[in-house]
Structures are given as structure tokens and as C-alpha cells.
Amino acid sequence: MLRTPSLKGLMEAISDKYDVPHDKIGKVFKKCKKGILVNMDDNIVKHYSNEDTFQLQIEEAGPSYKLTLTEI
């Protein structure tokens, strides 16, 4: 669960749960059911509730990680 409903809070929660270094997380994307890929920001994170379900994909992109949350 997010401590704060923001992109930073999401990145901290993912970092804690999956042992991904917080300072190495680069971009965070959301892929909707229609396949559209969107760069996430605080406003997008605030509009989701605890019941929303995502599949998380973590990819190495050079020195950082790219996170993609896909709606299920």
C-alpha cells in the first residue's frame, strides 16, 4: 500500500517490495487495456484506488530501471 498517493510514493513502495534501488528507477509507465503507454505522474497515481490491479514489469534500461504497470 502507498504511504502517499504520488509517483514518489509508488516508486518507494516498489523499491521496498521488489528490492529495486529507488535512485535507479528511471521512468514509470502505465499501459491501459487498449495498449496505450502513458508516462505516469502524480495525477495519474492519485486517480487509482486500492482495488485496481496491475501487472508490474521491471526492465533494465542502461544504468536505470523502466517500470511498466499494465492494467488487468
N, C-alpha and C positions, 0 to 999 in steps of 0.2 A: 504494500500500500504506500502511496506517496505521502510524504510528510507535508509537502507544499505542492499545490497543483500548478506546477510550472515546468518548463523544459529542463531547468536545472534540477528540480526535484526528481523528475523522471530519470535523468541521467545518473543521479546519485543512487536511486533505487536499483537501477540496472547494474551499476557498478558494484554495489553491495551484494546483490544476489548472485551475479554471474562472474565475479572477480575480474571484471574488466576495469583497468585503471581509468579513473574519472578524467584525468588530464589527457588521456589518449583517445577519448571519444570525440570524433570529428562531427560528422553530420548525422542527424536523426531524421528519418523519413517515415511517412505513413503511406501505405498502399491500400486504397479502398477496394471494395468488392468489384468495381468496374475496371480495376487495374491501373488507376491513375496514381502516380507517385508524387507526393507533396512533401516539401521540406517543412518539418514541424517547428512550431514556435509556441510561446506561452498561451496564446489564444486558442490554438487547436487542443492543447493539453487540457485546458480548463473546461472545454465542452464535452469531455468524456466522463463517464461515470464508472463506478467500480464494477458494474455488470458488463461492460464492454470487454470483448475477448479478442486478443491479438496473438498472432504467431510472431515470435521475435527471431530475426536473422541478424547475426553478427558477422561482419566481413572485415578482414584486414584490408585497408586501403593505404598502402605505404606505411608511414610511421603511426597512423591513427586507425581507428575503427569506424566503420559505417554501420549504423543500426537501422534496420527496416522493420517497422511494425505493420503486419498485414492483417486487415480485418478478417475475422472468421464469421 
